[in-house]
Amino acid sequence: MPHLDPLILVDILGIVAFAISGFLVGTRNNLDILGVVIAASLTALGGGIVRDTILSVTPFAFKTLYPATALFVVILLAFIIKIHRFGSIEKRWLFVVTDTIGLVAFSITGALLAINAGYNFFGVIILSFITAMGGGVIRDILINQVPAVLISDFYGSISVIVSILLLLLHVSDLLNQTTILLVAIFSIALRLVAYKYKWELPKII
C-alpha cells in the first residue's frame, strides 16, 4: 500500500472543509451551478494561488494534481447528496475540527513560505493570513458581502497567532518539525476552545 504523506492528508482535509464551506455559501446566496463551483474553488484554493502569485512562483494548485482532484470530488459529492439541505452542517463538530485543521495547516504553510523567502514580520503575518483566509475573502467580495472573517468569531486571529509563533521560533533559531507540530497542536486546541466558548474579538462601539 502506498504511503500517504501526513502533510498531504492534512492539506486535503483543509481543501475538503474549505470547499464545503464555499459550496454552502454559494447555494445560500442562490448562485447558479457555475457560481457555486467558483465559490467552492475560490474558498479552497484561492488563498494558495494568491500566495504563490505574491511569491512569484507557479501556483501549487496548478502543478500538483491532488488539490484540484480533491476539490472536484467534494463539489461533485456535494451536488449529488445535496449537502446544502443538511441544515447547519458547518456547526457540527466533525466539520469544525476538519475546518480548524485546514485553517492551521494553511496558516503554517503560508508563514513558512514567507519565512523561507526572507519576508519581514509584516510579510510573514500577511502571507499566512492570505493563504488561509484569502480564498474566502475573495469569494465574499464577489458575492457582495462583508468577508466573514471580518465579523466572525475567533477565527482569522488563529492565522495571526500561528504566524507570530513561527516567526518567534525562527528568530530564536528553534524552528523545526517538532516545534512546528507543537504550534499546530496549540493552535488547533485554541481554535476549538474558542469555538466551544464562543470567544470573539471586541468590537468598537
N, C-alpha and C positions, 0 to 999 in steps of 0.2 A: 504494500500500500504506500503511495507517495506521501512524503512528509509535507504537511502544510505549515508554512511559516506562521508563528503566532501573530506577528505584526500584520501579515496579510489578512488573517482571520479577524483581527480587531478592526482593520480598515474596512473589511466587508461588512462587519456589524454596523459600523458608522454609516456606511453608504446605504444599507438597508433601512436603518432608522430615519435618516435624513430624507431618503426617497419617499418613505411612507408619509412623513411629515409634509413634504411638498405636495404629494398627491392629495392629501386631505385638505390642505389649504386651497388647492386648485378646485376641487369639487365643491367645497363650501362657498367659493366665490363664483360658482356657476360658470366656470370656464369650459370651453369645448374640449374635445379629446386632445387636440394638439396643445391647447393651453395647459391642460393638466400634465401632459408629458413634459412640457417645457418647465413647469413649476417644480415637478419632481426632480428633473435633471439638474436644474439650477441649484436646488437646495442640496442635492447630494454631491455634485461635482463642481459647482460654480466657484466656491471658495478656493479650491485647489488650483483651478485654472487661472484665476486672478493672481494667486500667489506665485505660480510659476511664470506668469507673464511679467510680474514685477522683478522676479529673479532672472529674467531674460533666458529662460530655458523652455524647451518644448514641454507643454503641459503633460504631467504624468498620465492623466486620463486618456491622452491621445496616442501614447506609445505603449501602454500596458493594457492587456485585454480584460483583466478581471473587473476593473471598475465599471466599464460600460456593460459588461455581461451581468454583473450583479444588479445594476440599475435596471436593465431591460427585464430581467426575471421578476424583480419586485413590482415594476409597473404592470407587467402582464398579469401577474397573480392578483394584484390589487384590482385590476379591471374585471378579472374573471370571477373573483369571490365577492366583488362589490364591497370592499373594505370600508368605504365611506358610510355604509349603512350599519356598521357595528356599534355606533354610539361613540363615546369619548375614548377611543382606543388609546390615544396618546396620554391618557391619565392612568392607564393600567401599569402596574409596576414592572411587568416584563418589558414594555416599551420604554418606560422611564430609564430602566437600568441600561438597556441597549443604546438608547439615545445618549445617555451620560458617557458610556464607554466611547462612543463615536466622538462626542464633544471633546473629551480629554485627549483621545488619540490624535484628532486633527489639530488640536491646540499644540500638543507636543511636537508633532511633525513640523508645523509652521515655525515654532520657536527654534527648533534645532537647525532647520534650514537657514534661518536668519542668522543664528549664531555662527554657523559654518561659513556663511557668506561675509562675515565680519560686520554685520549691522550693529548700530549702536542700541542703547537701551530702548529708545522710542521705536526703532525699526523692528526689534525683536517682538515687542508687545503688539505692534500693528500687524505684523505678518502672522503671528499666532492667531490673533483675533480674526483676521481676514480668512485664514484657512478654515476656521471652524464656523464663523458666522457669515462670511461674505456671500455665500450662495443664498442663504435665507434673506439677507438684506436686499440683494438684487431682485429676488422673487417678489418681495413685499412692495418694493418700489414699482415694479412692473404692473402690479395689480392695484396700485394707487392706495396703499395703506401704510400707516406708520410701521416701520420694521418692528417685528415682535420683540426682538432683543432689546429694544429701547424702552419697552414698557412691561416686559415680562418679569418673572421672579428672578432669583439669584442664579442666573444662567450665563449670560455673557461675561459676568465677572470671573467665572471659572477660567476662561481663556487668559484673562489678565493675570490672575494668580499663578497659573501654570507657567506663563512666560517669565514672570518675575522670579519665581523659584528656580527655574532652569538657568536663567541668566546669573543669578547669585551663585549658583553651584559652579557655573562656568568660570566666573570671576575668581572664585575661591579654589579653582582647579580641582573640584570634586565631582565634576560631571562625568558619569559613567553609566553603564547599563543598570547597575544596582540602584543608584540614586534616581535615575530616570523612572525606574519601576516604583520606587517609593513615592515620588511626586505623583505618579499616575494613581496609585492606590489612595493616597491622601486626597487628591482632587476628586476622584470618584466618590469617596466617602463623604466629602464635604458637600458635593452637589446633592447627594441622596438625602443627607440630613437636612439640607436647606429646603429641599422639595417637601420632605415629610412635615417640617415645621413651618412651611410657607414663609421662609425668610425673603425679604425684599429690601432693596436699597431704598434709603429715604428719598422722598420726592420734595421738591421745592414748592412751598405753599405761598 
